[in-house]
């Protein structure tokens, strides 16, 4: 909520925020507490004046759902791998915070360092060039791939997965 309110303070309208941002979270089904978070998030967003804000739920059995009935997102390999990278990096940062904060010498220094790290990681993920097989293939193979779209699609998908998981940018970000 604070993040959305911060966007508003930066000059974005509520409608711009609703149209251009989503909240992505893991979820579950059923009456357990983990299965109830989505409804609570929606309730809090509605009470804060962000009714219609998209809450996307990643579930182990169903993949991504936008239970609001609103359009979710166009799911692509780029989006899926970006999401996976963001969630992995978020977990790493979260774990780091809990290991470092108890030992900080200057109050608030750990939070400042973590904010800098999150900004660096966010910029890295946002600014990465999207990988495509035509850019990586030898020049003589490009016309062949263009004639065989299914092969181009398959090799492009496999290449994107490998690039997202093993590229220098991602490995450097993990270090």
Backbone torsions as a table, in degrees:
resi	resn	phi	psi	omega
1	UNK	NA	-43.6	180.0
2	UNK	-61.4	-36.7	179.3
3	UNK	-63.1	-45.6	179.3
4	UNK	-64.0	-40.9	177.5
5	UNK	-65.1	-34.7	175.9
6	UNK	-64.8	-39.2	176.3
7	UNK	-62.1	-39.7	178.3
8	UNK	-64.0	-41.4	178.5
9	UNK	-65.8	-25.4	177.5
10	UNK	-79.8	-4.2	174.7
11	UNK	112.6	-2.7	177.4
12	UNK	-77.1	143.5	175.6
13	UNK	-80.3	162.5	178.1
14	UNK	-60.9	-38.8	-179.9
15	UNK	-65.0	-39.4	176.7
16	UNK	-62.1	-40.6	179.2
17	UNK	-65.0	-45.8	179.9
18	UNK	-62.6	-39.6	-177.8
19	UNK	-74.9	-30.8	-169.3
20	UNK	-112.0	-1.6	-178.4
21	UNK	-130.2	155.0	174.9
22	UNK	-138.2	157.5	171.6
23	UNK	-108.4	121.8	-176.1
24	UNK	-112.8	125.8	-177.2
25	UNK	-146.5	160.6	173.7
26	UNK	-82.2	154.5	-179.8
27	UNK	-152.7	-178.3	-179.2
28	UNK	-147.8	172.1	178.3
29	UNK	-102.9	168.7	172.8
30	UNK	88.7	-179.6	-172.4
31	UNK	-85.1	4.2	179.0
32	UNK	-69.5	164.6	-177.0
33	UNK	-57.0	-42.2	-179.0
34	UNK	-62.7	-31.7	178.6
35	UNK	-76.1	-12.7	-176.8
36	UNK	-98.2	-10.3	-175.2
37	UNK	-59.1	-42.0	-177.1
38	UNK	-57.2	-45.9	179.7
39	UNK	-62.7	-39.1	178.8
40	UNK	-67.2	-39.9	176.9
41	UNK	-60.9	-45.9	-179.7
42	UNK	-62.2	-41.6	179.8
43	UNK	-62.4	-45.2	179.0
44	UNK	-63.9	-42.1	178.5
45	UNK	-62.9	-43.0	178.9
46	UNK	-62.6	-45.1	-180.0
47	UNK	-65.5	-26.6	179.6
48	UNK	-87.8	1.6	177.8
49	UNK	92.2	14.1	-180.0
50	UNK	-112.0	42.9	179.3
51	UNK	-61.4	131.7	-177.9
52	UNK	96.3	-5.4	177.2
53	UNK	-63.7	132.8	-174.9
54	UNK	-77.2	126.9	173.2
55	UNK	-112.8	112.6	179.5
56	UNK	-100.3	134.0	-175.0
57	UNK	-114.0	125.5	174.2
58	UNK	-98.2	118.8	179.6
59	UNK	-118.3	146.4	-177.4
60	UNK	-58.6	-37.7	-175.4
61	UNK	-91.9	-28.4	-172.4
62	UNK	-111.5	-6.5	-175.1
63	UNK	75.1	-136.9	-176.4
64	UNK	-95.6	133.0	177.7
65	UNK	-131.9	142.9	169.8
66	UNK	-115.0	92.6	-171.6
67	UNK	-66.5	-13.2	-177.9
68	UNK	-70.5	-15.5	-173.9
69	UNK	87.5	-10.1	176.3
70	UNK	-74.3	154.6	176.6
71	UNK	-59.5	136.0	177.1
72	UNK	-81.4	-118.0	177.8
73	UNK	-131.5	155.6	172.6
74	UNK	-75.0	115.7	-178.0
75	UNK	-85.2	124.0	178.2
76	UNK	-132.6	171.5	177.0
77	UNK	-61.4	-42.2	179.2
78	UNK	-59.7	-45.2	179.3
79	UNK	-64.9	-47.0	-177.9
80	UNK	-61.3	-44.5	179.8
81	UNK	-71.3	-36.9	175.8
82	UNK	-62.4	-41.3	178.0
83	UNK	-63.6	-44.7	178.9
84	UNK	-60.8	-45.4	178.5
85	UNK	-61.8	-44.2	-179.5
86	UNK	-63.0	-43.7	179.2
87	UNK	-65.4	-42.7	178.1
88	UNK	-62.0	-48.1	-179.7
89	UNK	-64.7	-36.8	176.4
90	UNK	-61.5	-41.9	177.1
91	UNK	-63.0	-42.2	179.3
92	UNK	-62.3	-46.6	179.9
93	UNK	-62.9	-44.0	-179.6
94	UNK	-60.3	-44.7	178.1
95	UNK	-62.8	-41.2	179.5
96	UNK	-61.8	-42.5	-180.0
97	UNK	-57.4	-46.9	-177.3
98	UNK	-69.6	-23.6	177.7
99	UNK	-84.7	-29.9	-173.9
100	UNK	-93.3	-41.4	-172.8
101	UNK	-52.4	-43.1	-178.7
102	UNK	-62.4	-16.9	-176.0
103	UNK	-108.6	7.9	-178.4
104	UNK	-66.8	142.0	-179.9
105	UNK	-86.7	-44.8	178.9
106	UNK	-103.0	121.6	-177.4
107	UNK	-54.3	130.0	178.4
108	UNK	89.1	-10.1	-178.1
109	UNK	-64.7	-39.4	179.1
110	UNK	-62.0	-43.2	179.0
111	UNK	-62.3	-40.0	179.7
112	UNK	-64.3	-45.0	-179.7
113	UNK	-64.2	-41.8	179.5
114	UNK	-64.5	-41.2	177.1
115	UNK	-59.6	-42.1	177.3
116	UNK	-62.4	-42.6	180.0
117	UNK	-64.7	-42.9	178.8
118	UNK	-62.6	-41.5	178.2
119	UNK	-61.7	-44.9	179.4
120	UNK	-61.6	-45.5	179.9
121	UNK	-65.6	-41.8	178.2
122	UNK	-60.5	-46.6	178.5
123	UNK	-61.3	-41.4	179.8
124	UNK	-61.2	-47.2	-179.6
125	UNK	-67.1	-39.7	-177.8
126	UNK	-68.8	-38.9	-171.3
127	UNK	-93.0	-3.2	179.4
128	UNK	-60.2	139.4	175.8
129	UNK	-74.6	134.1	177.4
130	UNK	-69.4	133.4	-177.3
131	UNK	-82.2	140.6	173.9
132	UNK	-141.6	143.5	-177.2
133	UNK	-58.4	-35.3	-178.5
134	UNK	-64.5	-28.9	178.2
135	UNK	-78.6	-24.9	-175.2
136	UNK	-99.8	-23.5	-176.4
137	UNK	-74.8	154.1	173.4
138	UNK	-60.3	148.9	-174.3
139	UNK	-58.0	-31.7	-179.2
140	UNK	-71.1	-20.1	-177.8
141	UNK	-86.9	-19.6	-175.6
142	UNK	-59.9	-48.2	178.4
143	UNK	-59.5	-37.0	178.2
144	UNK	-63.4	-45.5	179.1
145	UNK	-62.7	-38.9	179.6
146	UNK	-64.0	-31.1	178.4
147	UNK	-80.4	-23.1	-177.5
148	UNK	-118.5	78.6	-172.8
149	UNK	-59.2	-38.3	-179.1
150	UNK	-64.3	-42.6	177.2
151	UNK	-63.9	-41.2	177.7
152	UNK	-60.8	-44.4	-179.1
153	UNK	-62.9	-45.4	-178.3
154	UNK	-65.8	-48.5	-179.0
155	UNK	-66.8	-33.0	178.1
156	UNK	-66.7	-44.2	179.2
157	UNK	-62.0	-48.6	179.3
158	UNK	-62.1	-41.1	178.6
159	UNK	-64.5	-38.8	179.1
160	UNK	-64.8	-41.6	178.6
161	UNK	-61.7	-49.2	180.0
162	UNK	-61.9	-43.3	-179.2
163	UNK	-63.1	-42.7	-178.8
164	UNK	-67.9	-32.6	-177.6
165	UNK	-88.8	-24.6	-172.2
166	UNK	-127.6	7.1	-178.1
167	UNK	-67.8	158.3	179.5
168	UNK	-58.7	-42.1	-178.5
169	UNK	-60.0	-45.3	-177.5
170	UNK	-69.4	-44.4	179.4
171	UNK	-63.3	-41.4	176.7
172	UNK	-61.8	-40.0	179.4
173	UNK	-63.5	-37.4	178.3
174	UNK	-67.3	-32.6	178.9
175	UNK	-74.2	NA	NA
